[in-house]
């Protein structure tokens, strides 16, 4: 038998209600902040990601799903920021809208080694604010991420915050770090020895014990930030304090993609194990220009849906089932049942029935399995008397109702 691709998941109907709950909550929070949904395509020119994420990043080097067709080299998107920036530029949104606030939901693809919390097809729930330099945008976006988690009643997370500075600061910091670590190269793991030449900032979030010991000795004073970036970072912190958003300044926090500048943040959760990031984001002030657009600042974040689901306790939001299940015991009843079912559905009452001609006992078992709230019994007697036997499955009581009383009774129960 053909099996699903490793690192992908079938999201079965039993699980979908939890997805929908998170999606609905996020949509309503995003709307309150005046963010609008954007849906870019799942495939893009591979060059879009090569140029924006950074040639030496792990995502580009190892994790892209590439599709080659004739002359084209396409990629399944590993993240949405680059696509949204492309869409912003391509659709002239900088000219027609200026500052935009968008949110998105959807699958991302990275060819990673599958493990708990790390999939090859996973889902992001995120947002982007493009055309915004002010620290107030950083504050809004971080507070928004916090608000989504609070609305979902998720606790036990930490917001880690850092500033990488502008491109000049970042370059100086990278150079300084490289010089510092060159002397200790032999103490680093094999991966970090490669990173030393290619992507030195990533050494700061290596999980290897030996590397961690080296990293612990690196100064954490943000002295690499220029005056503007120092002021920007101070404003972001002041804004978060003002709005009572709890965070920890983590001077070693970096992100896996090259385009980040200034504010970066990550939200980790103690209940997630090794892959403890629920979500992450930051500023990308040079990306819009790098991709051919105007010189405007931008910031965004993305939560991993699968990881939100791991820490989201659904029981607190269990919805009562309002399903009505119709059991028709003979042919005449069957016709009546079909008509009734259509009317109930039209009046917004979820309804299902025993199409399979099961015995009464079998049909009742099926109704119970579906968690039906009401069972409507239509047998010989009911057809003759033109009444419907309605069984309330919550209390086990039954009553006879005429057809015109039915919908109102079911709705008010
Ligand atoms: P990133 O774009 O790597 O910053 O990812 C943002 C969030 O997406 C992370 O914090 C994770 O929650 C989630 N995420 C990233 N990669 C994966 C993956 N391979 N499988 C599942 N979730 C992921």
Boltz pocket constraint, residues with backbone or C-beta under 6 A from the ligand:
constraints:
  - pocket:
      binder: B
      contacts: [[A, 78], [A, 79], [A, 110], [A, 112], [A, 117], [A, 118], [A, 119], [A, 120], [A, 121], [A, 122], [A, 123], [A, 124], [A, 256], [A, 267], [A, 277], [A, 278], [A, 279], [A, 280], [A, 281], [A, 302], [A, 303], [A, 304], [A, 305], [A, 306], [A, 307]]
      max_distance: 6.0
